[in-house]
Amino acid sequence: MKKFIILSLVGIVLASVFCIDAQAARKSKAKSKISQEFLTETETEINRLTTKIYGKALLSPQDNESLITIKIKLDSQLVQGSAPELAPLYYKTGNILRMREMKKDAIECYQTVLENFPNTAFAPKAKAELKEMGIEVKEIENQEEDLSDKIQ
C-alpha cells in the first residue's frame, strides 16, 4: 500500500513537472513571435526617418507622429517578449530621438537596449551613447534611479 501511494505521488510530481515545462515552452514561443512584417516595416520607417535627418531635411508632423508610433509599437512588442530582433530597432530609434533632441525618449530607448538585450552588439553602443549624453551608466539595478535624477 505504501509503495502504491509513493508511486502515485512520484507520478503526480513528474506529470506536473512535464506540464510546467510544456507550458513554459509555449509561453517562450509565444513571447518570441514577432512577425517578420512588423520587423521589416519598422526598420524601413526608421531608415527613412534616419535618412531624412542625416540629409538635413525637416521632419513633417507626419514624420514626428511616425516616430512616436514606432516607439509605442516597440514598447508593445517588448511587453509581449524581449526578442533580440528588437535591439537594433530600439537603438536606431534612440539615435533618431537623440538627433531630434528628445533626450528623455532617447535615454529610454538606449536603457531598454541595456536592460533587455545586454548580450547583443547594440548594448555597448547604447552604453556609449548614454555616456556621450552625459548619463553615468552603472549597474542595471541603479540605472533607473540615476537616469530619472539626471533627466529632472
C-alpha positions as CSV (number, residue, x, y, z in Angstrom):
1,M,0.0,0.0,0.0
2,K,2.9,2.4,0.9
3,K,4.6,1.6,-2.4
4,F,1.4,2.5,-4.3
5,I,1.0,5.8,-2.5
6,I,4.7,6.7,-3.1
7,L,4.5,5.7,-6.7
8,S,1.3,7.7,-7.1
9,L,2.9,10.8,-5.6
10,V,6.0,10.4,-7.7
11,G,3.8,10.1,-10.8
12,I,1.9,13.2,-9.9
13,V,5.1,15.2,-9.3
14,L,6.5,14.0,-12.7
15,A,3.3,14.8,-14.5
16,S,3.2,18.3,-13.0
17,V,6.9,19.0,-13.9
18,F,6.2,18.0,-17.5
19,C,3.1,20.2,-17.6
20,I,5.0,23.1,-16.3
21,D,7.8,22.6,-18.8
22,A,5.3,22.3,-21.7
23,Q,3.6,25.5,-20.5
24,A,6.9,27.4,-20.2
25,A,7.9,26.2,-23.7
26,R,4.6,27.5,-25.1
27,K,5.0,30.9,-23.4
28,S,8.5,31.1,-24.7
29,K,7.4,30.5,-28.2
30,A,4.5,33.0,-27.8
31,K,6.9,35.7,-26.5
32,S,9.4,35.4,-29.3
33,K,6.7,35.6,-32.0
34,I,7.4,38.9,-33.7
35,S,6.2,39.0,-37.2
36,Q,8.7,39.5,-40.0
37,E,6.3,42.0,-41.4
38,F,6.5,44.1,-38.3
39,L,10.3,44.0,-38.2
40,T,10.5,44.9,-41.9
41,E,8.0,47.8,-41.8
42,T,9.5,49.2,-38.6
43,E,13.1,49.1,-39.9
44,T,12.0,50.6,-43.2
45,E,10.4,53.5,-41.4
46,I,13.3,54.0,-39.1
47,N,15.7,54.0,-42.0
48,R,13.5,56.6,-43.9
49,L,13.5,58.9,-40.9
50,T,17.2,58.5,-40.3
51,T,18.0,59.3,-43.9
52,K,15.8,62.4,-43.7
53,I,17.6,63.6,-40.6
54,Y,21.1,63.0,-42.0
55,G,20.0,64.7,-45.2
56,K,19.2,67.8,-43.1
57,A,15.6,67.6,-44.2
58,L,12.9,68.8,-41.8
59,L,10.6,66.2,-40.3
60,S,7.0,66.9,-41.0
61,P,4.3,66.5,-38.4
62,Q,3.5,63.1,-40.0
63,D,7.2,62.1,-39.5
64,N,7.0,63.1,-35.9
65,E,3.8,61.1,-35.5
66,S,5.5,58.1,-37.2
67,L,8.4,58.3,-34.8
68,I,6.1,58.3,-31.8
69,T,4.2,55.4,-33.3
70,I,7.4,53.4,-33.8
71,K,8.3,53.9,-30.1
72,I,4.8,52.8,-29.0
73,K,4.9,49.7,-31.2
74,L,8.3,48.7,-30.0
75,D,7.2,49.1,-26.4
76,S,4.1,47.0,-27.2
77,Q,6.3,44.2,-28.7
78,L,8.6,44.3,-25.7
79,V,5.7,43.7,-23.3
80,Q,4.9,40.6,-25.3
81,G,8.5,39.4,-25.1
82,S,12.1,40.7,-25.4
83,A,13.2,39.1,-28.7
84,P,16.7,40.2,-29.7
85,E,15.4,41.4,-33.1
86,L,14.1,44.4,-31.2
87,A,17.6,45.6,-30.1
88,P,18.6,47.3,-33.3
89,L,15.2,48.9,-33.7
90,Y,15.4,50.4,-30.2
91,Y,18.9,51.5,-30.8
92,K,18.2,53.2,-34.1
93,T,15.0,54.8,-32.7
94,G,17.1,56.1,-29.8
95,N,19.5,57.6,-32.3
96,I,16.7,59.4,-34.2
97,L,15.2,60.7,-30.9
98,R,18.7,61.9,-29.8
99,M,19.2,63.8,-33.1
100,R,15.7,65.3,-32.7
101,E,16.8,66.5,-29.2
102,M,14.2,64.3,-27.5
103,K,16.7,63.4,-24.7
104,K,14.3,61.6,-22.3
105,D,12.9,59.3,-25.0
106,A,16.3,58.6,-26.4
107,I,17.6,57.6,-23.0
108,E,14.6,55.3,-22.6
109,C,15.5,53.5,-25.8
110,Y,19.1,53.1,-25.0
111,Q,18.2,52.0,-21.5
112,T,15.8,49.4,-22.9
113,V,18.7,48.0,-25.0
114,L,20.9,47.7,-22.0
115,E,18.3,46.1,-19.7
116,N,16.6,43.8,-22.2
117,F,19.3,43.0,-24.7
118,P,22.6,43.1,-22.8
119,N,24.2,40.3,-24.9
120,T,23.7,41.9,-28.2
121,A,26.1,44.1,-30.2
122,F,23.9,47.1,-29.5
123,A,24.3,47.1,-25.7
124,P,27.8,48.5,-25.8
125,K,26.7,51.0,-28.4
126,A,23.8,52.1,-26.3
127,K,26.0,52.4,-23.3
128,A,28.4,54.6,-25.3
129,E,25.6,56.8,-26.5
130,L,24.3,57.3,-22.9
131,K,27.8,58.2,-21.7
132,E,28.1,60.7,-24.6
133,M,24.9,62.3,-23.5
134,G,26.4,62.7,-20.0
135,I,24.5,59.9,-18.4
136,E,26.5,57.8,-16.0
137,V,25.9,54.2,-16.7
138,K,26.1,51.9,-13.6
139,E,24.8,48.5,-12.7
140,I,21.3,47.8,-14.1
141,E,19.6,48.0,-10.7
142,N,20.8,51.5,-10.1
143,Q,20.4,52.9,-13.6
144,E,16.7,53.7,-13.5
145,E,17.1,55.8,-10.3
146,D,20.2,57.6,-11.6
147,L,18.6,58.3,-15.0
148,S,15.5,59.7,-13.5
149,D,17.6,62.0,-11.3
150,K,19.6,63.2,-14.3
151,I,16.6,63.9,-16.5
152,Q,14.8,66.1,-14.0
